[in-house]
Amino acid sequence: MGIERLRNQVEKESRDLAILDVVIDQGPIGIVKLSEETGIPEHKVRYSLRMLEDDELIDPTPQGAIPADDIDQRVADINDGIDELVDRLDDLKGLAPTPETPE
């Protein structure tokens, strides 16, 4: 099963959300400052910004990234989606076979 792939995707999403949080708090903000604030390398910040822009969560400006106008609703939707995923993962955990222990 692709647990490692899922783990990597969760890590990427975590990075994106950390960057989004700083953009919301400090925007407009550029790549270098985001990297300094988050400890995330600049090349990963650049990639995350691109993904956040594609998801219409941020907007680029000449001064740096800013949150989308409707960011409050979008963040609420993200949190609802995370809650749903946690519930689904809990359900999956209950379906995973339990290894038998030798007697």
C-alpha positions as CSV (number, residue, x, y, z in Angstrom):
1,M,0.0,0.0,0.0
2,G,1.2,3.5,-0.7
3,I,1.6,4.7,2.9
4,E,4.9,6.4,2.1
5,R,3.3,8.2,-0.8
6,L,0.4,9.3,1.5
7,R,3.0,10.4,4.2
8,N,4.8,12.5,1.6
9,Q,1.6,14.1,0.4
10,V,0.6,15.0,3.9
11,E,4.0,16.5,4.5
12,K,3.6,18.6,1.3
13,E,0.2,19.8,2.4
14,S,1.5,20.6,5.8
15,R,4.2,22.8,4.2
16,D,1.7,24.5,2.0
17,L,-0.5,25.3,5.0
18,A,2.4,26.6,7.0
19,I,3.2,28.9,4.1
20,L,-0.4,29.9,3.7
21,D,-0.6,30.8,7.4
22,V,2.4,33.2,7.1
23,V,0.9,34.7,3.9
24,I,-2.3,35.4,5.8
25,D,-0.6,36.9,8.8
26,Q,2.1,38.9,7.0
27,G,1.2,39.3,3.3
28,P,2.3,40.7,1.1
29,I,5.4,38.6,1.6
30,G,8.1,37.2,-0.8
31,I,9.9,33.9,-1.1
32,V,13.0,34.9,0.8
33,K,11.0,36.2,3.8
34,L,8.7,33.2,3.7
35,S,11.7,30.9,3.8
36,E,13.2,32.7,6.7
37,E,9.9,32.7,8.6
38,T,9.1,29.1,8.1
39,G,12.5,27.5,7.8
40,I,11.4,25.9,4.5
41,P,14.0,26.1,1.7
42,E,13.3,28.7,-1.0
43,H,12.8,26.2,-3.8
44,K,10.0,24.4,-1.8
45,V,8.5,27.8,-0.9
46,R,8.4,28.7,-4.6
47,Y,6.7,25.4,-5.4
48,S,4.1,25.7,-2.6
49,L,3.3,29.3,-3.6
50,R,2.6,28.0,-7.1
51,M,0.3,25.3,-5.8
52,L,-1.5,27.8,-3.4
53,E,-2.0,30.1,-6.4
54,D,-3.3,27.3,-8.5
55,D,-5.8,26.5,-5.7
56,E,-6.8,30.2,-5.7
57,L,-5.8,30.5,-2.0
58,I,-3.2,33.3,-2.6
59,D,-2.7,36.0,-5.2
60,P,0.7,37.2,-6.4
61,T,1.5,40.9,-6.4
62,P,4.7,42.8,-7.2
63,Q,5.2,43.1,-3.4
64,G,4.7,39.4,-2.7
65,A,2.0,36.9,-2.0
66,I,-1.3,38.0,-0.5
67,P,-4.2,35.9,0.7
68,A,-7.2,35.5,-1.7
69,D,-10.1,37.9,-0.9
70,D,-12.3,35.0,0.3
71,I,-9.6,33.3,2.3
72,D,-11.7,33.0,5.5
73,Q,-14.2,30.8,3.8
74,R,-11.5,28.8,1.9
75,V,-9.7,28.1,5.2
76,A,-13.0,26.9,6.8
77,D,-13.5,24.6,3.8
78,I,-9.9,23.3,4.2
79,N,-10.5,22.6,7.9
80,D,-13.8,20.8,7.1
81,G,-12.0,18.7,4.5
82,I,-9.2,17.8,7.0
83,D,-11.8,16.7,9.6
84,E,-13.5,14.5,6.9
85,L,-10.1,13.0,6.0
86,V,-9.3,12.3,9.6
87,D,-12.6,10.5,10.0
88,R,-12.0,8.4,6.9
89,L,-8.5,7.5,8.0
90,D,-9.8,6.4,11.4
91,D,-12.3,4.2,9.5
92,L,-9.5,2.7,7.4
93,K,-7.4,2.0,10.5
94,G,-10.3,-0.2,11.7
95,L,-10.3,-2.1,8.4
96,A,-6.6,-2.9,8.4
97,P,-5.9,-6.6,9.2
98,T,-4.3,-7.3,12.6
99,P,-1.3,-9.5,12.4
100,E,-1.7,-12.7,14.3
101,T,0.8,-13.2,17.2
102,P,2.4,-16.7,17.5
103,E,1.4,-18.6,20.6
